[in-house]
Amino acid sequence: MTAIKLDGEQLATKIKAQLQGRIDALRERGIVPGLGTVLVGDDGPSGNYVAMKHRDCEELGMVSHHEHLPADASQEEVNAVVDRLNAADDVHAYLMQYPFPGHLDYELALLRVDPAKDVDGLHPVNLGRLVQGVDAPLACTPAGIQALLVEYDIPIAGAHVVIVGRGLTIGRPLANLLALKRPNANAAVTVVHTGVADLGAYTREADILVAAAGFPHLVTPDMVRPGAAVVAAGVSFDGKKVVSDVAPEVEEVAGWLSPRIGGVGPMTRAMLMLNTVDAAERAAGVAS
């Protein structure tokens, strides 16, 4: 068996093409969707990721605003940037690139963000709305994973989803999203982590397995039920090389598998664009 590739690059291109019409309609009203980014310090992977987001904006004809603060910036300086972006009419949504330097309080800055402009869907107000099943900006990687499963007709309703990783950006919001009683969800979700005694005992029960722990090659072929859908959402770094949470050999066991490059990453960025366009339409009073 060789797994079917969950091609996030292809689907992201499709989503961005669908967004183009909505962006053009906004432009006819004199509104250009604007995405803001805040980067503190000079973390290489973070800088590269921010640059890709701005290239996506340019490709779609959206406006991008970037605030780059030095690594020794104070909490007051960060707060001032957040306040400025909250007030900026041409910035419809923005994000603060994580991680922050250790002397800064990321959570404090996040609480200061206007929830309506929270493009990452990680503000406590938006996470609370997700738990309630109320419409709100969704965390981008979980929303991208859901869209990828739907695109490849992988059944979610009634399926057993096992998520390895309980982080704020993927594990916890994804568990809530896929458990909601709504279309393309309604799954039985189990969340586990690397500290459990026998991780494979959980992962082998999964119809859909999402690896989001940030631990290199954590998921090996013997941990996967033959034919399961496997989403490699977590990565780590070996020098400059990106290493997936899923060992390459899993391809011979899984029914579907997202690749290390071109899988979840492009979907996260596509959902970022989608959330920005949604925010611009809300600000303009346009129903999407």
ROKOLKE-313273 format. One record per atom (N, C-alpha, C, O): z, x, y. Coordinates in steps of 0.001 Angstrom, whole numbers, plus 500000, padded with zeros to 6 digits. Layout:
residues N
ZXY
...
END
This chain:
residues 288
500000500856498795
500000500000500000
500000500884501243
500751501856501322
499163500544502203
499193501200503514
499415500123504560
498684499134504616
500423500321505384
500825499291506336
499727498984507350
498969499866507753
499659497723507750
498802497320508862
499432497840510149
500633497683510373
498628498446510973
499103499023512228
499386497934513257
498506497134513575
500611497899513777
500953497010514885
500541497714516174
501301498500516740
499332497419516621
498697498171517708
499153497643519071
498579496696519608
500180498264519610
500688497840520904
499748498161522044
499713497440523042
498984499236521910
498042499614522965
496983498533523130
496650498146524251
496460498051522021
495424497017522060
495963495714522645
495304495085523473
497160495308522217
497724494066522730
498099494192524197
497913493247524964
498626495347524599
498973495548526009
497737495409526893
497805494825527975
496618495942526436
495360495807527184
494971494337527319
494518493903528378
495146493587526255
494840492154526260
495744491411527254
495270490564528012
497038491727527248
497983491067528146
497661491380529595
497694490495530451
497350492633529867
497039493016531253
495754492330531723
495637491970532894
494800492150530825
493575491426531192
493889489973531546
493298489407532465
494832489374530801
495248488007531097
495994487922532431
495889486924533143
496741488966532761
497478488984534018
496545489104535219
496879488663536319
495378489701535003
494496489981536133
494134488715536912
494085488735538142
493884487620536201
493545486372536886
494688485866537752
494459485365538853
495905485992537266
497071485558538046
497262486454539271
497622485977540347
497021487736539099
497143488673540222
496087488360541276
496374488355542473
494861488100540819
493781487775541759
494086486485542519
493795486385543711
494674485495541833
495030484235542493
496088484459543565
496039483843544629
497038485334543288
498046485661544292
497429486381545483
497789486115546630
496515487276545214
495860488012546300
495109487059547230
495064487280548440
494522486003546671
493816485016547496
494771484303548447
494357483785549484
496057484281548085
497080483693548954
497710484730549876
498657484429550603
497183485952549844
497719487018550687
498940487713550113
499694488357550842
499139487582548791
500315488166548134
499849489173547090
499028488858546229
500383490383547179
500090491414546182
501378491726545437
502331492210546048
501436491463544137
502663491749543388
503084493205543558
502273494122543438
504363493393543838
504872494739544091
506005495107543157
506984494370543039
505876496251542489
506904496775541588
507554497995542224
506865498885542723
508871498033542205
509606499188542709
510285499941541586
510698499349540589
510399501252541750
511125502083540792
512074502998541551
511779503459542654
513216503246540931
514208504166541494
514491505234540448
514921504927539336
514249506480540807
514519507614539923
515490508543540626
515256508967541758
516578508854539944
517574509768540498
517565511037539652
517829510991538450
517260512167540283
517195513425539551
515802513708539046
514841513052539447
515690514704538151
514392515175537697
514291515219536181
513736516163535619
514834514183535509
514695514082534065
513216513935533711
512548513012534177
512711514855532880
511276514894532585
510732513636531964
509784513066532505
511286513158530839
510776511927530222
510848510724531159
509942509891531178
511934510635531940
512054509517532881
510962509581533940
510360508564534286
510711510783534453
509671510941535459
508302510571534927
507512509935535625
508013510970533679
506729510633533063
506591509132532865
505521508564533083
507683508491532451
507638507055532206
507414506295533503
506634505343533539
508088506705534566
507893506068535874
506435506233536325
505831505296536847
505882507420536120
504491507660536519
503533506726535770
502569506234536356
503789506481534487
502934505578533725
503010504149534274
502005503440534318
504197503740534685
504351502395535257
503526502249536530
502921501204536771
503507503297537336
502747503213538575
501245503263538309
500464502672539055
500836503965537254
499418503934536880
499012502535536422
497911502076536725
499896501859535693
499618500482535281
499427499588536504
498518498758536540
500286499762537500
500167498964538731
498831499209539411
498163498269539841
498447500473539507
497178500814540159
496001500191539407
495062499677540016
496067500245538096
495006499683537270
494825498191537515
493702497687537491
495938497477537753
495892496031537932
495741495606539388
495648494414539680
495715496568540297
495618496224541708
496925495727542296
496927494990543282
498040496129541690
499361495794542201
499882496937543067
499395498064542984
500865496638543889
501479497647544745
502680498239544020
503443497512543383
502849499541544114
504029500170543549
504772500950544631
504168501601545483
506085500866544570
506959501554545524
507903502440544718
508513501989543748
508018503688545120
508877504604544372
509918505234545281
509611505722546369
511148505212544813
512262505863545508
512787506972544593
513301506695543509
512658508210545027
513107509357544223
514247510058544969
514050510669546019
515430509947544393
516604510564544993
516948511858544259
516673511982543066
517545512819544959
517934514066544296
519057513839543290
519774512841543363
519202514765542357
520214514636541311
521625514574541859
522517514032541206
521844515119543046
523190515114543635
523394513958544611
524333513970545407
522503512952544549
522646511786545434
523998511111545202
524522511115544088
524546510540546254
525831509853546158
525634508403545738
524527507871545815
526720507767545292
526665506349544942
526262505526546164
525549504530546042
526717505943547326
526382505216548557
524886505287548839
524294504310549299
524271506437548567
522827506573548785
522047505699547807
521053505075548179
522502505657546553
521859504783545571
522000503327545991
521032502568545947
523196502941546395
523438501567546816
522553501178547993
522079500045548074
522331502126548906
521494501850550077
520051501576549656
519392500710550231
519560502309548657
518210502074548146
518118500698547501
517146499973547711
519128500339546717
519149499019546072
519126497918547131
518376496950547007
519938498065548161
519977497060549227
518622496941549916
518180495843550254
517972498077550118
516664498065550786
515619497360549924
514809496590550438
515634497615548633
514666496967547746
514958495474547595
514035494667547485
516232495112547589
516586493691547553
515996492942548740
515580491790548616
515965493612549897
515532492959551133
514031493060551368
513500492360552230
513333493914550621
511910494173550889
511040493025550382
511037492721549189
510305492392551291
509453491267550905
508281491685550029
507774490881549247
507844492942550153
506685493385549377
507077493990548033
506209494442547287
508376494007547712
508844494431546394
509371493188545678
510453492694545996
508611492693544722
508986491458544036
509924491706542867
510691490824542482
509864492909542302
510723493254541176
510859494773541148
509948495491541560
511988495254540665
512151496702540602
513138497074539511
513845496228538963
513166498369539213
514059498880538172
514672500192538627
514128500902539474
515817500490538039
516450501794538210
516305502534536888
516862502123535871
515559503617536912
515281504335535674
516551504966535105
517253505717535783
516823504641533853
518002505173533162
517559506393532349
516457506365531801
518360507468532240
519758507583532685
519890508072534120
518979508680534683
521054507786534691
521476508345535963
522236509649535697
522766509842534603
522292510541536686
523195511697536566
524628511232536315
525021510149536750
525402512052535616
526721511642535129
527722511243536184
528652510492535889
527563511725537420
528554511404538451
528332510033539069
529156509563539854
527216509384538718
526892508076539295
527233506959538316
527221507156537101
527535505787538861
527871504612538063
526648503694538007
526388502930538937
525903503782536902
524696502961536744
525036501475536753
524327500680537371
526115501094536071
526481499683535976
526803499105537351
526458497961537645
527457499893538181
527794499442539532
526524499184540332
526423498189541050
525557500090540201
524293499901540912
523536498692540363
522941497930541126
523559498519539036
522863497386538423
523425496057538910
522668495117539156
524729495972539050
525349494737539525
524919494392540945
524997493236541362
524468495395541678
524065495191543069
522633494652543183
522235494140544229
521865494775542090
520468494333542085
520394492805542184
521173492099541543
519464492305542982
519187490874543037
518648490453541675
517599490953541269
519324489547540944
518848489170539604
517412488669539585
516722488828538578
516945488064540680
515570487570540735
514557488714540771
513382488518540462
515022489917541154
514138491079541225
514386492058540073
513845493164540072
515187491662539113
515552492518537983
514424492545536966
514393491726536048
513496493483537125
512302493503536279
512626493885534843
511873493542533931
513730494586534624
514119495000533271
514857493911532509
515048494031531299
515278492846533196
516012491773532528
517371492193532005
517861491627531029
517986493179532641
519256493727532146
520450493396533029
521578493758532697
520223492720534138
521356492298534969
522195491305534163
521642490486533429
523539491369534293
524385490440533530
524011488971533705
524161488183532771
523536488600534868
523116487209535077
521944486869534161
521929485808533539
520971487758534078
519793487490533250
520098487597531758
519552486837530959
520957488527531381
521374488599529980
522156487344529596
522017486831528486
522978486856530527
523714485615530269
522788484425530107
523029483560529265
521732484373530905
520751483293530780
520028483366529432
519716482342528826
519770484594528976
519149484758527659
520065484197526572
519605483477525685
521336484517526635
522291484010525650
522327482484525671
522447481847524625
522223481902526861
522240480447527010
520915479798526608
520844478583526425
519868480614526472
518552480055526194
517880479498527421
516997478646527316
518290479973528602
517729479525529879
516695480539530339
516896481742530173
515589480071530918
514533480975531375
515074481985532378
515827481639533288
514674483242532194
515070484344533065
514180485528532730
513536485533531681
514128486538533604
513388487747533222
513944488318531922
515150488528531794
513065488567530967
513477489084529668
513441490602529654
512598491219530306
514360491197528908
514325492641528698
512957493007528128
512477492371527189
512333494040528704
510913494289528442
510617494714527006
509666494214526405
511406495616526449
511109496059525084
511309494938524066
510437494745523219
512422494184524105
512536493044523193
511393492038523343
510850491568522343
511028491710524571
509925490764524773
508622491325524212
507815490584523651
508415492639524363
507217493270523832
507187493261522318
506134493053521716
508338493486521696
508418493449520234
508104492047519724
507353491886518762
508673491043520362
508405489666519961
506907489357520077
506319488769519169
506302489752521187
504874489492521389
504026490201520339
503010489665519896
504432491390519943
503697492147518942
503761491457517574
502757491384516864
504938490954517210
505073490229515948
504222488960515950
503582488626514953
504224488264517074
503446487030517183
501952487326517085
501218486597516418
501502488383517742
500080488740517743
499558488977516330
498410488653516028
500390489536515472
499963489845514105
500399488776513097
500416489012511889
500748487603513617
501071486442512763
502168486746511755
502136486259510625
503132487548512165
504278487845511300
505305486733511507
505802486574512622
505639485961510477
506566484832510658
507939485306511134
508534486220510562
508422484665512187
509756484982512703
510731483866512339
511852484140511912
510319482620512503
511206481491512210
511647481528510751
510819481544509841
512941481540510543
513494481562509202
513511482920508539
514053483068507444
512923483923509188
512903485272508617
514245485958508834
515006485600509733
514519486951507992
515709487780508169
515294489028508942
514572489886508434
515763489105510164
515494490261511019
516718491167510994
517831490719511268
516517492432510668
517594493417510721
517266494410511829
516211495044511814
518176494539512787
517999495448513912
518994496591513750
520203496368513686
518483497801513684
519341498978513602
519486499538515011
518563500152515545
520638499322515598
520864499725516977
521377498547517783
520831497447517704
522420498776518555
523062497690519299
523084497973520799
523961497497521521
522108498753521254
522072499136522658
521722497990523582
521233496944523154
521984498210524860
521761497190525883
520284496921526112
519907495789526416
519439497937525975
518035497748526330
517198497131525211
516175496505525487
517617497295523945
516822496748522844
517667495894521906
517450494685521816
518621496496521210
519303495827520111
519951494504520460
519682493488519819
520803494511521473
521541493276521799
520638492178522364
520704491044521892
519790492478523366
518930491384523850
517916490911522818
517597489723522774
517400491818521984
516439491399520959
517089490456519958
516477489471519546
518317490746519566
519028489879518623
519169488473519189
518946487490518483
519535488378520451
519681487061521081
518333486361521225
518237485152521014
517299487107521580
515976486525521793
515418485930520507
514921484804520511
515496486675519408
514888486212518157
515724485151517454
515223484456516571
516999485017517838
517850484003517219
517772482654517932
518259481652517407
517164482614519126
517086481358519875
516317480301519092
515375480615518364
516725479056519248
516015477953518600
514854477535519487
514930476565520241
513783478299519371
512578478041520158
511384478655519423
511574479426518482
510158478325519838
508988478899519158
509016480426519176
509520481042520115
508470481016518129
508386482466517981
509757483136517928
509914484297518306
510744482378517449
512099482909517292
512736482182516105
512102482013515063
513997481751516266
514694480977515239
514856481763513935
514751481213512839
515116483070514086
515321483940512930
516800484061512606
517657483750513434
517094484519511382
518444484937511008
518529486431511309
517813487228510703
519389486809512230
519405488176512744
520686488903512343
521789488382512507
520520490100511823
521639490984511517
521500492240512372
520436492859512402
522566492614513061
522569493839513868
523505494841513210
524682494556512989
522974496014512900
523776497068512289
523613498349513103
522837498394514058
524347499385512719
524282500642513462
524459501801512494
524702501596511305
524337503002513000
524342504180512136
525721504478511550
525843505354510695
526745503780511984
528084504025511465
528453503231510227
529546503401509688
527548502356509761
527882501575508564
527797502464507322
527077503462507308
528533502091506292
528662502948505113
527347503098504356
527012504199503920
526600502011504193
525348502051503429
524294501298504225
524079500103504020
523645502005505130
522676501369506015
521522500743505232
521043499665505581
521083501416504181
519966500918503395
520239499582502732
519315498804502496
521513499307502426
521853498023501812
521509496870502749
521200495768502295
521562497120504040
521196496096505029
519683496081505254
519059495020505238
519098497267505464
517687497310505846
516767496814504739
515704496260505023
517160497005503474
516315496548502364
516266495032502246
515433494496501515
517149494332502958
517157492870502944
516269492274504030
516132491055504122
515665493131504851
514951492648506031
513520492226505728
512780492938505048
513139491056506241
511731490693506318
511074491434507482
509927491875507404
511851491553508570
511418492281509763
512515493291510077
513666492912510293
512169494560510105
513135495624510364
512778496306511676
511662496798511846
513727496331512597
513517496981513889
514456498173513977
515675498009513939
513903499355514094
514701500578514217
514797500944515686
513798501294516314
516005500862516233
516203501082517668
517481501865517926
518254501535518825
517697502910517126
518946503676517222
518784504994517970
519778505590518384
517541505462518151
517345506758518786
517789507907517909
518361508885518391
517522507788516605
517946508786515615
516714509183514807
516109508325514164
516321510472514820
515045510870514222
514932510555512738
515790510925511937
513840509854512387
513489509535510994
514664508931510227
514900509236509058
515388508062510930
516541507390510326
516129506495509162
516789506463508124
515031505771509349
514561504830508329
513562505535507426
512506505974507880
513896505640506157
513052506292505154
512480505238504202
512971504109504182
511461505576503419
510805504565502574
511751503811501651
511562502616501422
512764504485501117
513674503819500181
514554502780500857
515248502019500182
514531502743502212
515351501795502964
514572500548503364
515106499681504056
513319500449502938
512433499367503380
512010498528502179
511577499059501156
512140497212502318
511638496313501284
510115496347501305
509529496197502377
509458496536500183
508000496574500166
507385495332500823
507745494197500509
506464495578501729
505784494489502418
506447494034503705
505900493180504401
507611494579504042
508313494164505264
507568494651506505
506817495624506450
507784493966507610
507281494420508911
508309495367509509
509487495023509604
507878496552509911
508778497564510460
508331497912511868
507182498290512096
509257497779512808
508976498090514205
509782499321514592
511013499314514558
509073500366514954
509719501619515361
509938501584516870
509056501951517647
511124501136517271
511406500955518696
512198502098519294
512175502294520509
512897502856518468
513735503942518967
513046505280518818
512317505516517855
513284506158519784
512738507515519719
513815508507520151
514806508143520784
513596509752519796
514411510865520273
513458512013520557
512253511894520336
513989513117521042
513127514232521432
513512515501520693
514683515867520601
512482516161520169
512626517494519595
511874518428520532
510672518645520384
512604518978521501
511936519669522594
511166518657523412
511749517716523949
509853518843523512
509017517881524226
508357516874523290
507663515964523745
508567517031521994
507939516146521026
508756514874520846
509975514922520675
508070513739520887
508712512451520669
508794512192519166
507785512258518462
510004511896518677
510219511658517255
510668510217517050
511602509759517708
510014509505516151
510321508101515880
511580507962515037
511960508881514311
512223506802515141
513330506453514246
512850506228512817
513649506242511881
511546506020512651
510979505670511343
510183506849510792
509285507363511459
510512507274509585
509794508371508944
508338507972508682
508075506816508351
507394508894508822
505971508560508622
505674507959507252
504772507131507125
506422508366506226
506153507903504863
506402506414504672
505972505839503672
507093505781505620
507348504340505535
506030503566505528
505971502437505041
504983504173506067
503667503537506101
503197503126504706
502432502172504569
503648503838503670
503206503554502309
503980502417501651
503636501990500549
505025501923502320
505872500864501754
505775499574502564
505723498478502005
505750499720503877
505786498556504769
504476497771504711
503420498312504379
504574496480505043
503376495662505185
502731495846506540
501506495836506665
503575496018507568
503138496262508940
504034497355509513
505208497449509158
503489498169510386
504272499242510991
503725499568512371
502519499752512540
504611499639513358
504185500085514683
504160501611514714
505090502246514217
503123502209515283
503012503668515285
503967504312516284
504479503659517194
504189505599516091
505061506359517001
504489506342518417
505232506157519381
503201506531518548
502511506491519831
501580505288519826
500798505115518891
501653504458520857
500760503302520936
501293502062520266
500538501134519977
502595502037520014
503212500871519402
504031500085520401
503494499266521147
505329500331520419
506237499577521285
506134500014522750
506283499187523650
505883501299522996
505852501802524375
504896501057525291
505318500605526355
503616500907524924
502691500166525787
503101498711525983
502840498127527034
503742498126524975
504190496738525099
505325496609526115
505385495633526863
506217497588526142
507295497573527131
506719497579528539
507171496831529406
505723498425528760
505127498514530094
504337497249530426
504320496817531579
503690496656529438
502957495406529684
503906494295530096
503597493506530990
505073494231529440
506061493216529798
506647493467531188
507031492531531890
506708494730531572
507149495079532920
506177494507533951
506596493956534969
504886494642533682
503875494072534584
503984492548534602
503895491924535660
504176491957533426
504307490509533331
505505490011534134
505393489027534866
506645490679534005
507836490273534754
507625490402536259
508142489597537034
506862491420536672
506587491606538102
505717490480538639
505974489948539719
504690490122537883
503814489018538312
504594487702538327
504439486895539243
505432487492537309
506289486297537301
507148486236538561
507268485183539187
507744487371538930
508624487423540099
507843487133541378
508335486431542261
506618487675541480
505797487416542654
505433485943542762
505419485377543855
505139485323541615
504816483892541629
506041483050541999
505922482071542736
507201483426541496
508410482686541872
508661482787543371
508984481798544029
508508483997543895
508734484193545334
507744483390546174
508065482965547284
506542483185545641
505511482443546355
505564480950546083
504821480178546689
506437480542545179
506528479128544819
505371478661543981
504988477492544028
504794479601543187
503646479277542332
504135479147540906
504855480013540410
503745478062540240
504116477870538827
503168478696537979
501949478618538137
503751479516537048
502904480343536193
502387479534535018
501653480060534182
END
